[in-house]
Amino acid sequence: MYKLLNRKLKKLDEYEANELLDFNTYEAQRGIKPKHLKMLKNEITNGTFLDGNVAIAVLKYDNDRKIMVNGQHQCTAVRDLSFEIIVNYQEYECCSPEDLALLYQRFDNHQSRTLSDCLSTEALALGIEWKRNVIRLVVSAAAYKDGLGNVPKVEKIKLLKRYIKHGGFINHIMKDGISCKHIKRTAVVRAMIETYEKQKELSDLFWVKVRDGVGLAETDPELRLRNYLMNYIPSGTFMNSTKISSDGEMYAKCILAWNARRKGVRTNLAYHPTSKEFPRVI
């Protein structure tokens, strides 16, 4: 667990702000948000800015290297404006990458840190190198699978470690340079997770065929599912389309196609969208 080393109020001028920004090297740090930076600059120049908050992590596991975990927008604004503000300055000791990730996630004031922001730090601590959108998809699908859609952000972050093996499989399916937009959906990824748990080797073959559509007959379950996914979009997607499917219907059709492949039979993916029960994964 991280430990507070010192805390004090201090005046932050353009020179010290620039020096502190030299520590803004965390690989998982989010980028500067132009709108938030503009808002801060307006508040500082108008005299309405209250006290700020700047935090530095001292990495005991990396020769006491210092990393900024909070305050990049405030320091950037002060540096650019040549103004002076009062900040609550803190330094924390971190003994592991997990400590650093947890500390970063705890700073959620001023400009709220999104789930994606926090997942990036957690992924770095776990040594995960998947694309950011794959990380978010895995966690969203795991939350959907486990019925954790409305739990606090901190609980969803824990799912990344719990589903790290499943995520590695999904990242493998969604290789760079391969068109797979039709499977980059929460409902589909939930089905990937559950089929992976049932039969890893077959799941790999199945989802690669759904992804690529190569060497399939018209009656193959993989092609039936691929055609459906290529023509329907999830409800809530901001696109003009008359072919909309709920997450539940999309997930159910994925499982129907999988079950048909497991049985070696044909399927028309018949599922009534108002049904309250999903097919069981076999």
VOVEXLUM-744477 format. One line per field, with one value per residue: x, y, z of N, C-alpha, C, O in turn; residue number from 1. Coordinates in steps of 0.1 Angstrom, whole numbers, always signed. Layout:
N
n_X = [X/...]
n_Y = [Y/...]
n_Z = [Z/...]
ca_X = [X/...]
ca_Y = [Y/...]
ca_Z = [Z/...]
c_X = [X/...]
c_Y = [Y/...]
c_Z = [Z/...]
o_X = [X/...]
o_Y = [Y/...]
o_Z = [Z/...]
num = [NUM/...]
This chain:
282
n_X = [+8/+5/+22/+18/+43/+49/+31/+21/+11/+18/+32/+28/+46/+54/+79/+85/+63/+69/+92/+80/+65/+83/+83/+61/+57/+44/+35/+9/-5/-32/-40/-36/-65/-80/-103/-107/-83/-85/-106/-95/-74/-90/-103/-81/-70/-92/-93/-109/-101/-96/-77/-52/-42/-15/+3/+29/+45/+68/+89/+98/+106/+119/+144/+138/+126/+106/+72/+45/+13/-10/-22/-13/-27/-31/-5/+4/-13/-5/+22/+19/+5/+21/+14/+7/-3/-19/-12/-20/+5/+17/+36/+41/+50/+57/+58/+55/+44/+17/+9/+14/-5/-29/-27/-28/-54/-69/-69/-93/-104/-115/-110/-128/-117/-120/-134/-119/-95/-85/-84/-63/-40/-42/-38/-12/+1/-3/+11/-1/-5/-25/-46/-62/-90/-97/-91/-111/-134/-132/-135/-160/-176/-171/-183/-209/-214/-211/-231/-226/-231/-239/-222/-197/-170/-145/-148/-153/-128/-113/-120/-104/-80/-91/-101/-79/-68/-88/-90/-66/-70/-91/-79/-61/-78/-87/-68/-43/-48/-66/-99/-124/-146/-173/-173/-164/-180/-198/-217/-210/-183/-188/-199/-177/-160/-174/-176/-149/-143/-156/-145/-115/-98/-117/-132/-114/-111/-137/-143/-124/-133/-158/-149/-134/-148/-139/-138/-163/-194/-227/-246/-232/-229/-211/-210/-236/-239/-219/-229/-252/-241/-227/-247/-264/-266/-257/-283/-285/-262/-247/-257/-272/-295/-317/-317/-314/-302/-307/-285/-289/-303/-283/-262/-275/-278/-252/-246/-264/-254/-228/-236/-248/-226/-211/-228/-228/-248/-273/-284/-308/-305/-327/-343/-364/-367/-379/-376/-369/-350/-318/-301/-285/-250/-232]
n_Y = [-12/+23/+51/+81/+105/+132/+163/+195/+230/+251/+277/+278/+286/+296/+286/+265/+249/+241/+226/+205/+194/+179/+155/+143/+117/+93/+63/+55/+78/+100/+121/+157/+175/+197/+214/+213/+224/+250/+259/+260/+279/+301/+304/+309/+333/+350/+351/+333/+308/+283/+266/+244/+210/+189/+160/+137/+107/+86/+63/+35/+11/+16/+30/+53/+70/+98/+104/+121/+121/+135/+167/+177/+193/+216/+225/+229/+250/+270/+273/+281/+305/+321/+327/+326/+302/+287/+255/+222/+203/+170/+141/+107/+74/+46/+12/-7/-14/-18/-4/+22/+24/+22/+45/+65/+61/+69/+97/+117/+141/+175/+171/+145/+112/+88/+55/+43/+57/+49/+21/+20/+25/+3/-18/-13/-18/-45/-55/-57/-54/-48/-32/-1/+0/-27/-35/-20/-32/-58/-56/-44/-64/-85/-74/-73/-100/-109/-95/-69/-43/-19/-13/+4/+22/+14/-13/-24/-21/-41/-63/-66/-79/-103/-114/-117/-138/-145/-121/-120/-139/-127/-104/-116/-125/-102/-90/-66/-47/-64/-65/-62/-50/-57/-76/-62/-56/-53/-74/-94/-99/-108/-133/-145/-147/-166/-188/-194/-203/-227/-243/-239/-243/-248/-225/-206/-212/-209/-182/-169/-176/-163/-138/-135/-148/-166/-194/-206/-223/-215/-224/-226/-221/-201/-183/-175/-161/-142/-127/-117/-101/-83/-68/-58/-33/-25/-15/+19/+27/+54/+58/+59/+36/+10/-15/-27/-41/-54/-57/-81/-97/-99/-112/-136/-147/-151/-172/-191/-197/-207/-230/-245/-250/-266/-288/-296/-289/-272/-237/-211/-190/-183/-163/-148/-114/-104/-123/-135/-152/-166/-187/-216/-220/-245]
n_Z = [+0/-8/+9/+27/+26/+30/+34/+24/+23/-4/-24/-59/-86/-120/-126/-107/-114/-139/-134/-119/-139/-152/-140/-150/-163/-163/-178/-181/-179/-185/-214/-218/-212/-232/-228/-200/-192/-203/-188/-162/-166/-171/-146/-129/-139/-136/-109/-94/-88/-64/-39/-52/-60/-59/-65/-60/-67/-51/-62/-47/-56/-79/-78/-63/-81/-93/-99/-114/-101/-99/-109/-133/-151/-136/-131/-158/-166/-148/-156/-183/-180/-164/-138/-102/-78/-49/-37/-24/-17/-21/-13/-20/-10/-30/-32/-52/-86/-85/-62/-72/-93/-78/-62/-81/-91/-70/-70/-79/-82/-93/-124/-134/-132/-156/-161/-181/-179/-154/-158/-175/-159/-142/-160/-168/-144/-141/-162/-187/-221/-240/-264/-256/-261/-261/-235/-221/-232/-224/-196/-194/-206/-188/-165/-173/-177/-150/-137/-128/-135/-124/-103/-82/-97/-88/-82/-107/-118/-106/-120/-141/-134/-126/-149/-166/-181/-199/-212/-225/-244/-259/-268/-285/-305/-316/-334/-345/-375/-386/-397/-374/-364/-361/-340/-318/-294/-264/-257/-275/-267/-241/-247/-259/-237/-222/-239/-242/-216/-217/-238/-249/-273/-294/-292/-300/-328/-336/-332/-347/-372/-373/-371/-395/-417/-436/-458/-452/-453/-465/-446/-423/-388/-379/-401/-403/-379/-382/-404/-393/-372/-388/-399/-380/-354/-320/-297/-287/-300/-317/-345/-378/-384/-393/-384/-354/-324/-292/-264/-250/-269/-289/-276/-270/-296/-303/-286/-294/-320/-313/-297/-317/-334/-316/-314/-340/-359/-379/-377/-374/-358/-342/-319/-296/-291/-268/-249/-216/-208/-214/-238/-227/-223/-240]
ca_X = [+0/+12/+23/+21/+56/+48/+20/+22/+7/+30/+30/+33/+48/+56/+92/+83/+53/+77/+100/+72/+60/+94/+79/+48/+61/+37/+31/-6/-11/-41/-35/-42/-79/-80/-114/-104/-71/-90/-114/-85/-68/-100/-105/-68/-69/-103/-92/-119/-95/-93/-64/-50/-37/-4/+8/+41/+48/+83/+89/+109/+110/+126/+155/+131/+121/+94/+62/+34/+0/-21/-18/-7/-35/-28/+9/+4/-20/+4/+34/+15/+0/+30/+6/+10/-15/-16/-16/-18/+15/+19/+45/+37/+59/+50/+67/+52/+35/+3/+8/+13/-18/-39/-26/-33/-69/-76/-71/-105/-111/-114/-114/-130/-110/-130/-130/-108/-83/-81/-80/-49/-30/-43/-32/+2/+6/-5/+19/-10/-2/-36/-52/-71/-104/-99/-92/-124/-144/-131/-141/-175/-182/-171/-193/-222/-215/-213/-242/-220/-232/-241/-213/-188/-159/-133/-151/-151/-113/-108/-124/-93/-71/-98/-103/-68/-65/-99/-87/-55/-76/-99/-69/-55/-88/-88/-54/-42/-48/-77/-112/-132/-155/-185/-172/-160/-192/-198/-224/-202/-172/-193/-200/-163/-155/-181/-172/-135/-144/-161/-136/-106/-94/-128/-136/-104/-114/-151/-144/-117/-142/-168/-142/-129/-157/-132/-139/-175/-206/-239/-253/-224/-233/-202/-213/-249/-236/-211/-238/-261/-234/-223/-259/-271/-258/-263/-291/-277/-251/-251/-256/-285/-297/-330/-314/-309/-304/-304/-273/-294/-305/-270/-255/-282/-276/-239/-246/-271/-244/-218/-242/-250/-213/-208/-237/-227/-261/-276/-293/-313/-303/-340/-344/-373/-360/-385/-374/-362/-340/-307/-297/-274/-238/-229]
ca_Y = [+0/+35/+57/+95/+109/+146/+171/+209/+241/+258/+286/+272/+296/+290/+279/+252/+241/+236/+215/+194/+187/+170/+142/+139/+107/+80/+57/+54/+91/+105/+133/+169/+178/+211/+221/+215/+233/+263/+263/+263/+292/+312/+306/+315/+347/+357/+351/+325/+295/+281/+259/+232/+197/+183/+148/+131/+93/+83/+48/+28/-1/+21/+39/+66/+78/+105/+104/+130/+113/+145/+181/+181/+204/+228/+229/+234/+263/+280/+275/+288/+318/+328/+330/+318/+296/+279/+241/+212/+194/+158/+131/+93/+63/+34/+1/-16/-8/-19/+8/+34/+24/+25/+59/+73/+60/+76/+111/+117/+154/+185/+165/+131/+101/+79/+41/+40/+63/+40/+8/+21/+24/-10/-26/-11/-25/-60/-59/-59/-45/-48/-19/+5/-3/-41/-35/-15/-42/-70/-52/-42/-77/-92/-68/-77/-114/-111/-87/-58/-31/-6/-12/+15/+21/+7/-27/-28/-22/-54/-74/-68/-90/-116/-119/-114/-149/-143/-109/-123/-146/-117/-95/-124/-126/-88/-86/-53/-48/-72/-59/-69/-40/-63/-83/-54/-52/-59/-86/-104/-103/-117/-146/-150/-151/-178/-200/-197/-210/-240/-250/-229/-245/-246/-211/-199/-215/-204/-167/-164/-177/-153/-125/-134/-152/-173/-208/-210/-226/-206/-229/-227/-212/-189/-174/-170/-151/-131/-119/-110/-90/-73/-60/-52/-26/-25/-3/+30/+32/+66/+56/+57/+22/+4/-28/-25/-53/-52/-65/-95/-105/-101/-122/-149/-152/-156/-185/-201/-201/-215/-243/-252/-256/-277/-300/-299/-288/-258/-228/-198/-180/-178/-159/-137/-103/-101/-134/-131/-163/-168/-201/-221/-223/-259]
ca_Z = [+0/-8/+22/+26/+31/+35/+28/+29/+14/-10/-36/-71/-97/-133/-126/-100/-122/-151/-128/-115/-151/-157/-134/-156/-172/-161/-191/-182/-177/-195/-220/-214/-217/-236/-222/-186/-191/-206/-176/-151/-169/-168/-131/-123/-144/-130/-94/-88/-85/-50/-37/-60/-54/-67/-58/-66/-62/-50/-65/-40/-64/-91/-74/-58/-93/-90/-110/-110/-102/-99/-110/-146/-157/-128/-134/-172/-166/-141/-165/-195/-177/-155/-126/-90/-71/-37/-39/-14/-23/-14/-18/-15/-12/-36/-32/-63/-96/-80/-53/-81/-100/-68/-58/-93/-92/-58/-72/-88/-80/-104/-137/-130/-139/-162/-159/-190/-173/-143/-163/-181/-149/-137/-170/-167/-132/-144/-173/-198/-233/-249/-268/-246/-263/-257/-220/-217/-237/-215/-183/-196/-208/-175/-156/-179/-173/-135/-132/-120/-144/-116/-91/-83/-106/-82/-82/-120/-121/-101/-129/-151/-129/-125/-162/-174/-191/-209/-219/-234/-256/-267/-275/-296/-316/-321/-338/-353/-389/-391/-395/-365/-358/-358/-328/-307/-287/-251/-257/-282/-259/-230/-253/-261/-224/-218/-248/-238/-204/-220/-247/-254/-287/-303/-291/-309/-342/-338/-332/-359/-384/-372/-374/-409/-426/-446/-459/-446/-461/-462/-435/-411/-377/-378/-411/-399/-368/-388/-412/-383/-365/-398/-403/-369/-344/-306/-293/-280/-309/-324/-360/-384/-388/-389/-378/-341/-316/-278/-259/-247/-282/-296/-268/-272/-309/-303/-279/-303/-330/-306/-294/-330/-338/-307/-317/-354/-365/-385/-369/-379/-347/-338/-305/-295/-284/-255/-240/-204/-206/-225/-240/-219/-231/-239]
c_X = [+9/+12/+26/+34/+55/+36/+22/+15/+18/+25/+36/+34/+52/+69/+91/+73/+60/+86/+92/+67/+71/+91/+66/+51/+55/+32/+16/-13/-21/-36/-42/-55/-80/-91/-112/-93/-76/-98/-105/-79/-77/-102/-92/-67/-80/-103/-102/-113/-92/-79/-64/-45/-27/+2/+19/+43/+63/+83/+101/+114/+118/+136/+149/+128/+108/+85/+50/+21/-12/-15/-13/-14/-32/-14/+10/-2/-11/+16/+30/+11/+10/+23/+11/-2/-10/-21/-13/-8/+17/+29/+41/+48/+52/+61/+65/+44/+21/+0/+6/+0/-29/-39/-32/-48/-76/-77/-81/-112/-109/-119/-115/-123/-119/-125/-119/-95/-77/-77/-66/-38/-30/-36/-17/+8/+6/+4/+11/-7/-13/-39/-62/-86/-107/-100/-106/-135/-144/-138/-156/-182/-182/-181/-207/-225/-218/-224/-237/-221/-233/-232/-203/-176/-147/-136/-149/-136/-108/-111/-112/-84/-78/-100/-91/-65/-76/-95/-75/-60/-84/-89/-63/-65/-88/-75/-54/-42/-59/-91/-121/-142/-168/-185/-168/-172/-193/-205/-217/-190/-176/-194/-187/-158/-161/-178/-157/-134/-148/-151/-127/-102/-105/-132/-127/-108/-128/-150/-135/-125/-153/-162/-139/-139/-151/-135/-152/-186/-217/-246/-245/-228/-224/-206/-227/-247/-229/-220/-248/-253/-229/-235/-267/-261/-265/-272/-283/-265/-256/-249/-270/-286/-311/-329/-307/-312/-300/-291/-277/-296/-292/-262/-262/-279/-261/-238/-253/-262/-233/-224/-244/-237/-209/-216/-234/-240/-263/-284/-297/-312/-317/-340/-354/-367/-366/-383/-365/-351/-330/-305/-285/-262/-234/-215]
c_Y = [+13/+42/+72/+98/+123/+153/+186/+219/+248/+267/+279/+283/+288/+282/+265/+243/+234/+224/+203/+186/+178/+156/+136/+129/+93/+75/+57/+67/+95/+118/+145/+171/+193/+220/+224/+225/+248/+268/+267/+276/+303/+315/+313/+330/+356/+358/+343/+311/+294/+274/+247/+220/+191/+172/+141/+117/+91/+68/+41/+16/+3/+33/+53/+75/+85/+105/+113/+121/+122/+159/+185/+192/+217/+234/+235/+248/+273/+283/+284/+303/+327/+334/+322/+314/+289/+265/+233/+202/+182/+149/+117/+83/+51/+23/-9/-9/-8/-7/+21/+35/+27/+39/+68/+73/+67/+91/+113/+131/+163/+179/+150/+122/+91/+64/+37/+45/+54/+27/+8/+19/+9/-20/-25/-19/-40/-65/-62/-49/-45/-34/-14/+1/-18/-42/-31/-26/-54/-67/-50/-55/-85/-87/-72/-92/-117/-102/-75/-45/-18/-5/-1/+12/+12/-8/-32/-30/-35/-65/-76/-79/-103/-122/-117/-125/-148/-131/-111/-130/-136/-108/-103/-124/-112/-83/-73/-56/-57/-66/-68/-60/-47/-72/-75/-48/-60/-72/-97/-109/-111/-131/-153/-155/-165/-191/-204/-205/-225/-248/-241/-231/-243/-232/-203/-200/-208/-189/-161/-165/-167/-139/-124/-138/-160/-188/-214/-212/-217/-211/-230/-217/-199/-179/-167/-159/-139/-121/-111/-98/-79/-63/-54/-44/-26/-13/+7/+34/+44/+66/+55/+43/+17/-10/-27/-37/-49/-61/-80/-103/-108/-112/-136/-155/-157/-170/-195/-206/-210/-229/-251/-258/-267/-290/-304/-299/-274/-250/-216/-187/-175/-175/-147/-126/-100/-113/-130/-142/-164/-183/-204/-224/-238/-261]
c_Z = [+0/+6/+20/+33/+37/+27/+33/+18/+9/-22/-48/-82/-109/-134/-119/-108/-133/-146/-125/-128/-157/-151/-140/-167/-171/-174/-192/-179/-188/-202/-215/-220/-220/-229/-207/-184/-193/-194/-164/-154/-167/-154/-125/-127/-138/-115/-87/-84/-70/-49/-46/-53/-64/-59/-67/-59/-62/-51/-58/-48/-77/-87/-70/-70/-89/-102/-105/-112/-102/-100/-123/-152/-149/-131/-148/-172/-160/-150/-177/-192/-169/-143/-114/-83/-58/-40/-26/-20/-14/-21/-11/-18/-18/-37/-43/-74/-92/-71/-62/-88/-90/-64/-69/-93/-81/-60/-83/-86/-93/-117/-134/-139/-144/-159/-169/-185/-163/-148/-169/-171/-143/-147/-169/-155/-133/-155/-186/-209/-243/-253/-258/-248/-260/-242/-216/-221/-227/-201/-184/-198/-195/-165/-160/-175/-159/-129/-124/-127/-136/-104/-93/-92/-101/-82/-97/-124/-117/-111/-139/-147/-129/-139/-172/-184/-202/-218/-229/-246/-265/-274/-287/-308/-323/-325/-346/-367/-395/-387/-386/-357/-353/-345/-316/-300/-274/-251/-264/-273/-247/-235/-255/-248/-220/-226/-245/-226/-207/-228/-254/-269/-297/-303/-300/-323/-345/-341/-344/-371/-384/-375/-389/-420/-438/-446/-453/-456/-456/-449/-422/-400/-376/-389/-408/-389/-374/-396/-403/-377/-375/-401/-392/-359/-331/-304/-285/-289/-317/-339/-365/-390/-384/-383/-365/-332/-302/-275/-257/-259/-289/-289/-270/-285/-310/-297/-287/-314/-324/-303/-306/-335/-329/-310/-332/-362/-371/-375/-377/-369/-342/-323/-304/-286/-270/-245/-228/-200/-217/-226/-232/-228/-229/-244]
o_X = [+19/+3/+34/+36/+61/+33/+25/+13/+28/+15/+48/+24/+53/+70/+96/+75/+57/+87/+96/+65/+68/+96/+62/+48/+59/+24/+11/-25/-17/-27/-52/-57/-80/-89/-115/-93/-72/-97/-108/-77/-73/-102/-94/-65/-78/-111/-104/-121/-86/-71/-74/-44/-30/+5/+18/+42/+69/+79/+112/+126/+122/+135/+155/+127/+99/+89/+45/+19/-23/-5/-8/-8/-30/-13/+18/+3/-10/+20/+38/+14/+9/+26/+19/-12/+2/-32/-4/-12/+19/+30/+39/+54/+41/+72/+73/+38/+13/-11/-3/-6/-38/-50/-39/-55/-87/-85/-79/-124/-101/-130/-105/-122/-126/-114/-110/-84/-65/-67/-59/-28/-19/-29/-10/+19/+14/+4/+16/-6/-10/-36/-69/-93/-118/-108/-112/-144/-154/-145/-163/-193/-192/-187/-215/-235/-226/-225/-244/-212/-228/-235/-201/-173/-141/-126/-145/-132/-99/-104/-111/-80/-72/-101/-93/-60/-72/-97/-75/-55/-82/-92/-60/-61/-90/-70/-64/-37/-60/-93/-124/-145/-174/-196/-167/-174/-189/-200/-217/-187/-168/-190/-185/-152/-154/-177/-154/-126/-144/-149/-131/-103/-103/-136/-131/-109/-129/-156/-138/-124/-156/-168/-142/-139/-157/-135/-152/-187/-217/-252/-250/-231/-229/-205/-229/-253/-232/-220/-250/-259/-228/-233/-275/-250/-277/-269/-274/-258/-267/-239/-279/-279/-316/-338/-294/-323/-291/-288/-270/-292/-290/-256/-254/-277/-259/-231/-249/-262/-230/-217/-242/-236/-203/-210/-238/-242/-254/-290/-289/-317/-317/-338/-352/-363/-360/-387/-356/-343/-334/-307/-276/-263/-232/-210]
o_Y = [+13/+39/+76/+95/+126/+150/+188/+215/+252/+264/+275/+288/+276/+272/+255/+231/+223/+214/+192/+174/+169/+146/+126/+131/+84/+82/+58/+68/+93/+124/+144/+169/+201/+231/+234/+233/+257/+280/+277/+285/+314/+326/+321/+338/+368/+365/+344/+303/+303/+276/+240/+220/+188/+173/+140/+116/+94/+60/+42/+12/-6/+43/+63/+87/+79/+107/+111/+115/+118/+162/+197/+201/+228/+246/+245/+256/+284/+295/+293/+312/+339/+345/+313/+322/+286/+263/+236/+194/+183/+149/+117/+84/+47/+26/-19/+1/+1/-1/+29/+46/+35/+45/+77/+83/+71/+97/+111/+131/+159/+181/+143/+123/+85/+62/+30/+38/+50/+21/-2/+12/+4/-29/-35/-25/-47/-76/-69/-37/-42/-24/-22/-2/-21/-50/-37/-28/-59/-76/-55/-57/-92/-95/-75/-96/-125/-102/-72/-36/-8/+3/+4/+0/+4/-16/-44/-39/-41/-75/-87/-87/-113/-134/-115/-122/-150/-132/-106/-128/-137/-105/-97/-123/-112/-72/-69/-66/-59/-61/-79/-63/-43/-75/-80/-36/-71/-82/-109/-121/-119/-140/-165/-166/-174/-202/-215/-214/-234/-260/-235/-221/-236/-226/-193/-190/-202/-184/-151/-157/-161/-131/-114/-133/-161/-194/-225/-206/-212/-202/-233/-205/-189/-167/-155/-148/-128/-109/-99/-87/-67/-52/-45/-48/-28/-2/+2/+44/+44/+72/+50/+39/+21/-16/-26/-43/-42/-70/-89/-115/-119/-121/-145/-167/-167/-179/-207/-218/-220/-239/-263/-269/-277/-301/-316/-307/-265/-256/-211/-176/-163/-184/-137/-129/-93/-112/-122/-140/-164/-190/-196/-230/-242/-273]
o_Z = [+7/+14/+12/+45/+48/+16/+45/+7/+16/-28/-48/-86/-110/-141/-124/-108/-136/-153/-127/-127/-165/-156/-136/-179/-176/-181/-203/-178/-200/-196/-207/-232/-210/-224/-202/-175/-186/-190/-158/-145/-162/-149/-116/-118/-136/-109/-75/-79/-64/-57/-49/-41/-75/-48/-79/-47/-72/-42/-64/-46/-84/-93/-73/-68/-83/-113/-94/-122/-104/-94/-124/-158/-155/-133/-150/-179/-165/-151/-180/-200/-169/-139/-116/-81/-57/-44/-18/-29/-2/-33/+1/-29/-13/-42/-45/-71/-96/-71/-59/-88/-94/-62/-66/-96/-83/-54/-95/-88/-102/-120/-133/-151/-135/-154/-164/-186/-163/-142/-169/-174/-140/-143/-171/-156/-128/-158/-195/-207/-255/-246/-251/-238/-256/-237/-207/-213/-224/-196/-175/-192/-192/-158/-152/-171/-155/-117/-114/-126/-140/-95/-104/-94/-108/-83/-99/-132/-123/-110/-145/-155/-133/-140/-184/-196/-214/-230/-240/-258/-277/-286/-297/-319/-335/-320/-353/-372/-407/-376/-389/-346/-343/-339/-305/-301/-273/-244/-259/-273/-242/-228/-253/-247/-215/-221/-246/-225/-200/-224/-264/-276/-307/-314/-307/-331/-356/-350/-349/-380/-395/-382/-395/-431/-449/-435/-448/-466/-445/-442/-412/-404/-373/-386/-410/-390/-370/-395/-406/-377/-371/-406/-395/-358/-330/-309/-277/-285/-322/-344/-359/-398/-373/-378/-365/-333/-299/-282/-260/-260/-294/-295/-272/-286/-317/-302/-287/-317/-331/-306/-306/-340/-334/-308/-335/-371/-368/-365/-385/-371/-337/-314/-311/-275/-262/-233/-229/-191/-229/-217/-229/-238/-218/-244]
num = [1/2/3/4/5/6/7/8/9/10/11/12/13/14/15/16/17/18/19/20/21/22/23/24/25/26/27/28/29/30/31/32/33/34/35/36/37/38/39/40/41/42/43/44/45/46/47/48/49/50/51/52/53/54/55/56/57/58/59/60/61/62/63/64/65/66/67/68/69/70/71/72/73/74/75/76/77/78/79/80/81/82/83/84/85/86/87/88/89/90/91/92/93/94/95/96/97/98/99/100/101/102/103/104/105/106/107/108/109/110/111/112/113/114/115/116/117/118/119/120/121/122/123/124/125/126/127/128/129/130/131/132/133/134/135/136/137/138/139/140/141/142/143/144/145/146/147/148/149/150/151/152/153/154/155/156/157/158/159/160/161/162/163/164/165/166/167/168/169/170/171/172/173/174/175/176/177/178/179/180/181/182/183/184/185/186/187/188/189/190/191/192/193/194/195/196/197/198/199/200/201/202/203/204/205/206/207/208/209/210/211/212/213/214/215/216/217/218/219/220/221/222/223/224/225/226/227/228/229/230/231/232/233/234/235/236/237/238/239/240/241/242/243/244/245/246/247/248/249/250/251/252/253/254/255/256/257/258/259/260/261/262/263/264/265/266/267/268/269/270/271/272/273/274/275/276/277/278/279/280/281/282]
